[in-house]
Amino acid sequence: MRLAFAITVPAILAASVAAAPAGCLPGDTRPDPASLLLAVDTSAASRDGVTTADGWAVSFDRVLVGLGDASLDGSACNAYANARYDRVFSAPAEGAQKLSLVYGLGQCALRLRLRSPSSDTLLGLGVTSGDVATLRTPGTDAWYAQLAATSGGRDGPTSGLGGTALLVVGQARKGDLAKRFSWSFRGSITLRECGIATEDGGVTTALDLHGGEVLDLPITLAPEELFRLAEGSEGLLFDPFAAADADDDGAITLAELAGVAAPATADADAGPGDAGGHDEGGRKDAGAGPAGDLDGGEADAGAWTTAPGAATLGDLVYLTLATRTVRVRGAACQVDRQQRGGGPGP
């Protein structure tokens, strides 16, 4: 009798729904939303390399980034559908690739998550299952361990281990000198209020979405931003990174960058030689200046890139410049270092 009853109930429910008047199931009366296609491309520098203002030829062997959880929000935003999944992209790569499609109306701000990939992440062109396994491998470093210690809890990384959200592998040459680097940036980082460059040269964080619009929002993966130690077009510098190679083995580690003082705040007209060396907490002085010296200070790279709490070059690269490698229409995003999804993934 129990089996017969279990089979009969769904049939009765289906029949009752079919017999219900159409007015009992109101349709969605909201206006059609705008659709926003997010597509990720890689910068020319990631593909072809770049020469820094201090004469280093920097090239990238491999760049992997996990991006996802795209959403629209804001008090004047009506978000219809967000994208709760992630993808892994690689550089160098040619051509834009879809990240996700989101829908909404009104004055909306874009959010993204820079994170270690989930177990069901989607793969971009050139990304292998081995790449995903590399990013999902638990590990730690001084920055992630500190974050884990202060943000543990229900959603926090209580183990102190996390997967990699951004991996950058490359090399640099200047004359007979050669340096290499392989840096893993861990944690789950929310990129919010992503700046969008405007035609007049300004930046806005608002997307004005109207019903029925079909819009493209290009996102660029630009690993060269890790070396933008000064603002402006000449801000890419590598001398400070080369000088950080304390054991002179040709490999520059994040731990070695933590032994170099962060650039000091300087006026926009100050040359690199004016930044000045300083010793904080017993750290070594960077000699001619934490940001290096270009041709005796003759080159003008503009005001130094600084960030609150960045005592070392490692702090600046890990906590600030790494997030700036993700550019939305040429501009960076604000950062929330929340740890949901920041581990190796489910």
C-alpha positions in Angstrom: 0.0 0.0 0.0 2.9 2.4 0.8 4.4 1.9 -2.6 1.2 2.5 -4.4 0.5 5.6 -2.4 4.0 7.0 -3.2 3.4 6.5 -6.9 -0.1 8.0 -6.9 0.7 11.3 -5.1 3.0 12.8 -7.7 0.4 11.9 -10.4 -2.4 13.6 -8.4 -0.2 16.7 -8.0 0.7 16.9 -11.7 -3.0 16.6 -12.6 -4.0 19.4 -10.2 -1.3 21.7 -11.6 -2.5 21.0 -15.2 -6.1 21.7 -14.3 -5.3 25.0 -12.4 -6.4 28.2 -14.1 -3.6 30.1 -15.9 -4.2 33.1 -13.6 -2.9 31.1 -10.6 0.6 31.2 -12.0 1.5 34.9 -12.7 4.3 35.6 -15.1 7.3 37.8 -14.5 6.1 41.3 -15.2 9.4 43.0 -14.7 10.9 44.7 -17.8 13.5 42.9 -19.8 17.0 43.4 -18.2 20.2 44.4 -19.8 22.7 41.6 -20.4 26.3 42.1 -19.7 28.9 39.8 -21.2 32.2 39.6 -19.2 35.1 38.4 -21.3 38.7 38.0 -20.3 41.7 38.8 -22.6 45.4 39.0 -21.8 47.6 42.1 -22.1 50.1 42.6 -24.9 52.9 42.5 -22.3 51.8 39.1 -21.1 52.1 37.8 -24.6 55.1 39.7 -26.0 56.9 40.8 -22.9 57.7 44.4 -21.9 60.8 46.5 -21.3 60.8 48.4 -18.0 61.8 52.0 -17.5 65.1 50.8 -16.0 66.0 48.6 -19.0 64.9 45.1 -18.0 63.2 42.9 -20.6 60.5 41.0 -18.7 58.6 38.1 -20.2 56.0 35.7 -18.8 56.2 32.0 -19.1 53.0 31.1 -17.4 50.2 33.1 -15.7 47.1 31.4 -14.2 44.2 33.1 -12.6 40.9 32.0 -11.0 38.0 34.3 -11.6 34.3 34.0 -10.9 31.2 34.8 -8.8 30.4 37.8 -11.0 27.5 39.8 -9.7 25.8 43.2 -10.0 24.9 45.1 -6.8 24.1 48.6 -5.5 21.2 50.3 -3.8 19.9 51.5 -7.2 20.6 48.2 -9.0 18.0 45.5 -9.8 20.1 42.4 -10.3 18.2 39.8 -12.2 20.7 37.0 -12.5 24.3 36.7 -11.3 26.9 34.0 -12.2 27.8 31.7 -9.3 30.7 29.8 -10.9 34.3 30.3 -11.7 36.8 29.8 -14.5 40.6 29.5 -14.8 42.3 31.6 -17.4 45.9 31.5 -18.6 48.4 33.9 -20.2 49.9 34.2 -22.6 46.8 33.6 -24.7 45.3 35.3 -27.8 41.7 36.5 -27.9 39.0 37.2 -25.4 37.3 34.4 -23.6 33.9 34.3 -21.9 33.9 34.6 -18.1 30.1 34.9 -17.5 26.9 36.6 -18.4 25.0 38.6 -15.9 21.7 40.5 -16.1 20.4 43.6 -14.4 18.8 47.1 -14.6 19.7 50.5 -13.1 22.9 51.9 -11.6 24.9 48.8 -10.9 28.5 48.1 -9.7 30.4 45.0 -10.7 31.8 42.4 -8.3 34.2 39.6 -9.1 36.0 37.0 -7.0 39.7 36.3 -7.5 40.0 32.9 -6.0 41.5 29.4 -6.0 39.4 27.3 -8.4 36.5 25.2 -7.2 36.3 21.5 -7.9 34.0 22.1 -10.8 35.7 25.1 -12.3 35.5 25.7 -16.0 38.7 25.8 -18.0 39.8 28.6 -20.3 41.9 28.0 -23.5 45.2 26.4 -22.8 44.3 25.5 -19.2 44.8 21.8 -18.2 43.5 19.7 -15.3 47.1 19.8 -14.1 47.0 23.6 -13.9 43.8 23.4 -11.8 45.4 20.8 -9.5 48.4 23.2 -9.0 46.2 26.1 -8.1 44.1 23.9 -5.7 47.1 22.5 -3.9 47.0 23.8 -0.3 49.9 25.9 0.8 50.7 29.0 2.9 53.0 32.0 3.1 53.5 34.8 5.6 50.7 36.9 4.2 48.1 34.2 3.9 49.0 32.8 7.4 48.5 36.2 8.9 45.2 36.5 7.2 44.1 33.1 8.3 45.0 33.9 11.9 42.8 37.0 11.9 39.8 35.9 9.8 39.3 32.3 10.8 35.7 31.1 11.6 32.9 29.5 9.8 34.0 30.8 6.4 37.6 31.4 7.3 40.7 29.3 6.5 41.1 27.9 10.0 43.7 25.4 8.7 46.0 28.2 7.7 46.3 26.6 4.2 44.9 27.9 1.0 44.9 27.3 -2.7 46.4 29.8 -5.3 44.3 32.5 -6.9 47.0 33.9 -9.1 50.2 32.3 -10.3 52.8 34.3 -12.2 56.0 32.7 -13.6 58.5 34.6 -15.7 62.0 36.0 -16.2 63.8 39.2 -16.8 67.1 40.1 -18.6 69.3 43.1 -18.6 72.6 42.7 -20.4 74.3 39.7 -18.9 72.0 39.6 -15.9 69.1 37.2 -15.8 66.5 36.8 -13.0 63.5 34.5 -12.7 60.4 34.5 -10.5 57.5 32.2 -9.7 55.0 33.7 -7.3 51.8 32.2 -5.9 49.2 34.6 -4.4 46.7 32.9 -2.1 43.4 33.7 -0.6 39.9 34.6 -1.8 39.7 38.3 -2.8 36.5 40.1 -3.6 37.0 42.7 -6.3 34.3 45.3 -5.9 33.3 48.6 -7.4 35.5 47.8 -10.4 36.6 51.0 -12.0 35.6 51.5 -15.6 37.7 53.9 -17.7 35.5 56.6 -19.4 36.1 58.3 -22.8 37.1 61.5 -21.1 39.9 59.9 -19.3 38.1 59.5 -15.9 37.0 56.4 -14.1 33.5 55.5 -12.9 32.3 52.5 -10.8 28.7 52.7 -12.0 27.2 50.8 -14.9 24.0 52.5 -16.2 22.0 49.5 -17.4 18.8 49.9 -19.5 16.3 47.2 -20.5 17.1 45.2 -23.6 20.7 46.4 -23.8 23.4 43.9 -24.8 26.7 45.1 -23.4 30.3 43.8 -23.5 32.6 44.4 -20.5 36.2 43.5 -21.3 38.5 42.3 -18.5 42.2 42.2 -19.1 44.7 40.0 -17.3 47.9 42.2 -17.0 50.7 40.5 -15.0 53.0 43.4 -15.8 51.1 45.5 -13.2 53.1 43.6 -10.5 56.1 45.8 -11.5 54.3 49.1 -11.5 56.2 50.6 -8.6 55.5 54.1 -9.7 52.4 55.8 -11.3 52.4 56.8 -14.9 53.5 55.3 -18.2 57.1 54.8 -17.0 56.1 53.2 -13.8 57.3 49.6 -14.6 60.5 49.0 -12.7 62.5 45.8 -12.1 65.8 47.0 -10.5 64.3 46.8 -7.0 63.2 43.2 -7.6 66.6 42.2 -9.0 68.3 43.8 -5.9 66.0 41.8 -3.6 67.7 38.5 -4.8 69.6 38.3 -1.5 71.4 35.0 -2.2 72.1 35.9 -5.8 70.9 32.6 -7.1 68.9 34.2 -9.9 65.5 33.3 -8.4 63.6 36.1 -6.8 61.2 34.8 -4.1 58.3 36.5 -2.3 60.2 35.9 0.9 63.1 37.9 -0.5 60.8 40.7 -1.5 59.7 40.8 2.2 63.3 41.8 3.0 63.1 45.0 1.0 61.4 48.2 2.3 58.4 49.4 0.4 58.7 52.5 -1.7 58.4 55.7 0.2 55.7 58.3 -0.6 57.2 60.9 -2.9 55.9 63.9 -4.9 54.7 63.3 -8.5 57.8 65.2 -9.8 60.3 63.2 -7.8 62.6 60.9 -9.7 63.3 57.4 -8.5 66.5 58.5 -6.8 64.5 60.8 -4.6 62.4 58.1 -2.9 65.1 57.5 -0.3 66.0 54.4 1.5 64.7 53.7 5.0 65.0 51.0 7.6 61.7 49.8 9.2 61.8 47.2 12.0 65.4 46.2 11.2 64.9 45.6 7.5 67.8 46.3 5.3 68.1 49.7 3.5 67.5 49.3 -0.2 70.6 51.4 -1.0 69.9 54.1 -3.6 66.2 53.9 -2.7 63.6 51.2 -2.2 62.3 51.7 -5.8 65.7 51.7 -7.4 67.7 54.3 -9.3 67.2 54.8 -13.0 70.4 56.1 -14.7 71.5 58.0 -11.6 68.0 59.3 -11.0 67.6 61.0 -14.3 64.5 59.1 -15.4 61.2 60.3 -13.9 58.8 57.4 -13.1 56.3 59.6 -11.3 54.9 59.2 -7.8 55.6 55.9 -6.0 52.9 53.4 -5.7 52.2 52.9 -2.0 49.5 51.2 0.1 48.4 51.3 3.7 50.2 48.7 5.8 52.8 47.9 3.1 56.0 48.0 5.0 58.0 45.9 2.5 58.1 45.4 -1.2 56.6 42.0 -0.7 53.6 43.6 1.1 53.1 45.9 -1.8 53.3 43.2 -4.4 51.2 40.6 -2.6 48.5 42.8 -1.1 48.1 45.6 -3.6 49.7 45.0 -7.0 48.6 41.4 -7.4 44.9 42.5 -7.4 45.6 45.2 -10.0 46.6 42.6 -12.5 42.8 42.2 -13.2 41.7 45.3 -15.1 38.1 46.1 -16.0 38.2 48.4 -19.1 41.7 49.4 -18.1 41.0 50.2 -14.5 41.5 48.4 -11.2 38.9 47.4 -8.5 38.5 48.0 -4.8 39.5 45.0 -2.7 37.9 43.0 0.1 40.0 40.1 1.5 37.2 37.9 2.6 38.2 34.2 2.9 35.1 32.4 1.7 36.3 29.9 -0.9 39.9 30.9 -0.3 41.1 27.4 0.5 41.8 24.6 -1.9 38.2 24.3 -2.7 35.5 21.7 -2.0 
